[in-house]
């Protein structure tokens, strides 16, 4: 492994640790202040029109609610998370066309 590769790997490890620490700190602050995770989101999934759909992995909900400000903010949030994210009890993703969002309930462990 070259010196540059080693430095890049070390930086990525550091950033992953920092990200985990920030997430844990945010959770502790929210819990301490009695703030739910949902209230800190910049978009509200209940204000987005969802329709039932069936895919090769089962049923899910999808939306192309371009007239909803919350949908537009959700698209930006997804873009910032490489097109996939978990919020609350749902997993959200962006379809290849970039204007359709799917969501499915999280699987319980």
N, C-alpha and C positions, 0 to 999 in steps of 0.2 A: 504494500500500500504506500503510495507516494505521500510526501509531507502535506501536499495540498488536500489529498483525499482524507488524510487523518484529521487535518484541521477542520474540514467540512463536516466530517462525521462527529467530531467533538462539539462543534457549534450546533449541529442538529440535536444532539443529545441534550445540550444545555437549553435550547429553545423548547424542547419537549418538556423538560423538567420545569421550566419557567411557566409554560402554559398550564401544566397540571397544578402548580402552586397557585397561580392566579385563579383558576377555576375553583380550587378548594377554598381560597380566601373569600371569593365572591359568595360561595355557598354558606360559609360561616357567618358572613356579614348579613346575608339575607335571613338566615335562621335567627340570628341574634336580634334583628330588627323586626322579625315577624313578617317579612316580605316574601310573598310567594314568587317562585321562579317565573310564572306566567306574567305577573305584573311588571317584570323587568324587560319583557320582550317589546320590540318596537312595532310588532304587528299582532293582530288578533285573528286567530284562525276561525273564530265564530262569525267574523264579518266577511268571510270569503265564501262564495257559492261553490259547494262541492257536489259532485254527482258520482253515483256508484258506477263502478266499472269492473270488468273481469279481465284478468291477465293470465299469463302462463304460470304465475305464482299465486293465483287465487284472487279474491276480491280485494278491491282497494277503492279509494276515492281519488278523483282527479278534478282539476280546476283550470280554467283559462279565463278567469274573472278579471280581465284587463281593465275594467272600469272601477275596480276596487283599489283604493290607495293601499290597503293592507296587503293585497295580493302583490302589488308592485314592490312594496318593502320586503315581502317574503322572497320574491325573486332576487332582490339584491342580497338578502341574507344568504340565500342558497348559493349565489355566485361567490360570495366571500368564503363559503365552506365547500368549494369544489363541487357544487351541485347536490350535496347530500347533508342532511343534519337530523338530529333528534331534538324534539321539543316536547316536553310533557310526556304524554303516552303515545306520541306518534313519531314515525320516521317519515321525513319529507324528502323528495328528490325532484330534480328537474329532468324532463324528457329531452331528447336530443334536439328537438325543434327550439328549445330555449324559452318557449312561452307557455308550456303546459307543466303543471306541477302535480305530482302524485303524492298521496299520503296513505299510510297504513299503520294500524295499531302495532305498537312494539310487541314483540314476542316476550312472554313472561319466562324467566329462567327457571 
